[in-house]
């Protein structure tokens, strides 16, 4: 299991450590591996991608839904700790992305808990049509986070921590 981290902090207080979970079961990968240039360049912030192995794409944090994109594939969530996350689901191939049909189950103003389902998609159906599905979790204000760790690898249970951040 690979780990990426940044440490610009001398803080050791465990109460200042917060967790961000995977949004689904599957394989956590670095953002740089995504074909979406906006995500892979980390211009929106740091985070991770997930190759889903399950139909449920869930909230990786507790918070309030601030926005749902017009195409329903990106949801912005603000946590009580002030983190702003974009959770996204789509195809890793721009040429087939429009073929990925998703129905968002949350609306702006909704309170989400860890593992509240945001989307339920037919992963196997897309695989049978050779449409790769990818999810991403981006912390848009990650530049303000003194330190964080991201653990890459298999996610075998919902709510499993992937990213820890110090505040």
N, C-alpha and C positions, 0 to 999 in steps of 0.2 A: 504494500500500500504506500503510495507516494504522498508526500505532504508538501504544501507550499505555505510559507509564512512570511510575515513582515513584522518586525519588532522595532518600534520607535518609542517604546515606553519602558520605564523602570518599575511599573506597577506590578505588584505580586498579589494584591488583594483579590481573593477568589470571588468576592461579592461583585467585583467589577467585570467578571467574565460572563458573557452572554452567548447563547447557542442559537445557531440557525440550522435547521434540519434539512434533509433532502426533501424535495417535493414529491418524490415517487420512489418506488423500488427500481433497481437497475444499476447501471454503472456510472459513477460520478467521474467526470472528465474535466480537464482544464478548459476554461473559456477559449483559449487559443486554438483549440481543436475544432471549434464551431466554424461553419462556413459563413455565418452571418458576420460581416465585417464590423458592424456596430458593436456586437457582443464580443467578438474575438479580439478586437483592438482595446477593449476595456475602457472605451471612451465614456461609457455610462457609469462605470464603476467596476469593482472587482466582484468576483463570485465564482460560480461553477456551472457546468452543464451536466445533464443526466440523460443517458440513453435509457428510456423507460422499458421495464419488463412487465409492467402492470398497467391496467387501464386507468387507474385512479391517479390524477395529478392533484396534489393537496397543498394546503398552505404550509410553508416551512417555518412559520412563526405565528405568534398571537398578535393581533392588531386589528386595524380598521382598513377596509378596502377604500382607497382614495380615488381610484380610477380603473375603468375597464376600457381597453382600446376599442376602436370602431369595429375591428375585425374579430374581437373577442379573444384574441390570442395572447394578450399581455394584461396582467393585473398588477396594479401598484398597491402595495400594502405599507402602512406606517405602523411601526411598533410603539408600545408605550415608552420604550427607551429612546425613541427618536430615530431609529433606523428606517430608511425608506428603501423598500425592495421592489424590484420588478420580477414577477414570476411569468415566464413565457413558455408557450408550447407551440411547436411548429415543425416543419420539415427542415432537415439540414440540406435540402436541395432546393434552391430558389425556383428552379423550373417546375417543380411539382408542389410547391408550398400552397398554391391556390386550391389544390385538390384536397387539402387537409381540412375537413369539416370539424369544427369544434363548437360546442355549446357551453358557454360559461354559466356556472351555477351560482355566482356571486354578483352583487351589484355594489356601486359606490355607497358607502355608509354602512355596509354590513360588517359586523364584528366577526372575525375569523379566529378560530383556535388552531393550535397545532393539529394538523391532519384534517382540518375542514376541507372537504372535497371542493376543488375549484372547477375541474373538468373531469369527465369520464369519456375516454376515447377508445376506439377499437384498435388497439395496438396490433393485434394479430391480423385484422383486416387490412391495415396499411402495409404490414410486412408482406402479405400475400400479393399485394399490388406493387411491391418493391418501392414503397414510399417510406424512407427512414424518418422516424419521429424523434425529436430532441426537445428536452425541456431545459430551461435555464433559470437560475436564481442570481440576480444582480443586486448588490447593495449599492444604490446610487450615491450615497454619501460616504462611501468607503474611504475616501481621501481623508476624512476626519477621524478615522479609527486609528488609534495609536498602534495597535498590533492585532494580528489575526492569524489563525491557522485554518487551512482547508485540507481535509483528508480525502484523497481520491481512492476509488475502488468500488467494490460491490456494496450495495445497500440491500439488506435482507429483511428489514422490518420498517414499517411506517414510523416516522418520528425520529429516526436515527440521526444523531448530530453529525453534520459534515463540516460546518464552519464554526469556530469559536472566536469571539472578538472581545477585546478589552475596551472598556469605556472609562 
